[in-house]
Amino acid sequence: MPVDTQALIEKIRALPDDRIAEVEDFVDFIATKARRLDALDRLLAIAPALEAAGAPTITEGEIAAEVKAVRATRRSRSAGADCS
């Protein structure tokens, strides 16, 4: 289904400011979801090469811990940037 971008822009422009903010939040959500799915696809694409190279497998718990650590680092960096 082709997208009429101009018609969509006009519909958004016709909305009140608070609704435009909601649209922006939703677009950000969709973009984030797409980036995460792309990252997962890239990871799954290299999984066979990692296995063939003898890389050790990691558990879901180890993955969760790694994700938690990265998120904590990002939060602390973001908090530091907010203080500048």
GUDREN-499637 format. One line per 5 residues: number of its first residue (from 1); their letters; for each residue x, y, z of C-alpha. Coordinates in nm, 3 decimals. Example, Ala and Ser with C-alpha at 12.3 -4.5 7.8 and 13.67 -1.06 7.14 Angstrom:
1) AS) 1.230:-0.450:0.780 ~ 1.367:-0.106:0.714
***
This chain:
1) MPVDT) 0.000:0.000:0.000 ~ 0.163:0.326:-0.107 ~ 0.194:0.594:0.157 ~ 0.076:0.946:0.080 ~ 0.335:1.127:0.290
6) QALIE) 0.200:1.471:0.215 ~ -0.153:1.375:0.324 ~ -0.012:1.231:0.646 ~ 0.183:1.550:0.715 ~ -0.131:1.758:0.659
11) KIRAL) -0.329:1.539:0.901 ~ -0.059:1.580:1.164 ~ -0.047:1.958:1.112 ~ -0.423:1.974:1.171 ~ -0.387:1.818:1.517
16) PDDRI) -0.363:2.018:1.840 ~ -0.013:2.047:1.988 ~ -0.073:1.785:2.258 ~ -0.181:1.531:1.996 ~ 0.121:1.612:1.779
21) AEVED) 0.338:1.531:2.081 ~ 0.161:1.194:2.108 ~ 0.227:1.126:1.739 ~ 0.593:1.213:1.790 ~ 0.616:0.977:2.088
26) FVDFI) 0.457:0.699:1.884 ~ 0.694:0.755:1.591 ~ 0.988:0.742:1.833 ~ 0.851:0.415:1.974 ~ 0.819:0.260:1.628
31) ATKAR) 1.169:0.375:1.529 ~ 1.318:0.230:1.848 ~ 1.139:-0.098:1.791 ~ 1.271:-0.113:1.433 ~ 1.630:-0.045:1.549
36) RLDAL) 1.605:-0.320:1.809 ~ 1.472:-0.570:1.557 ~ 1.750:-0.476:1.315 ~ 2.008:-0.528:1.590 ~ 1.859:-0.869:1.670
41) DRLLA) 1.867:-0.966:1.303 ~ 2.236:-0.866:1.281 ~ 2.315:-1.067:1.592 ~ 2.133:-1.373:1.464 ~ 2.311:-1.340:1.130
46) IAPAL) 2.654:-1.371:1.293 ~ 2.557:-1.644:1.539 ~ 2.670:-1.931:1.312 ~ 3.009:-1.764:1.259 ~ 3.051:-1.719:1.634
51) EAAGA) 2.969:-2.084:1.693 ~ 3.207:-2.197:1.416 ~ 3.483:-1.982:1.566 ~ 3.441:-2.160:1.897 ~ 3.302:-1.861:2.087
56) PTITE) 3.158:-1.973:2.420 ~ 2.782:-1.976:2.449 ~ 2.628:-1.750:2.709 ~ 2.315:-1.796:2.913 ~ 2.007:-1.576:2.912
61) GEIAA) 2.108:-1.463:3.260 ~ 2.448:-1.351:3.134 ~ 2.283:-1.164:2.848 ~ 2.041:-0.996:3.089 ~ 2.329:-0.893:3.314
66) EVKAV) 2.519:-0.748:3.019 ~ 2.214:-0.555:2.900 ~ 2.157:-0.424:3.253 ~ 2.518:-0.306:3.276 ~ 2.503:-0.127:2.940
71) RATRR) 2.177:0.044:3.034 ~ 2.324:0.157:3.367 ~ 2.625:0.302:3.186 ~ 2.399:0.489:2.943 ~ 2.186:0.624:3.227
76) SRSAG) 2.491:0.748:3.416 ~ 2.631:0.913:3.100 ~ 2.294:1.072:3.032 ~ 2.269:1.198:3.390 ~ 2.620:1.343:3.363
81) ADCS) 2.530:1.520:3.039 ~ 2.218:1.666:3.201 ~ 2.431:1.820:3.477 ~ 2.661:1.999:3.229
***
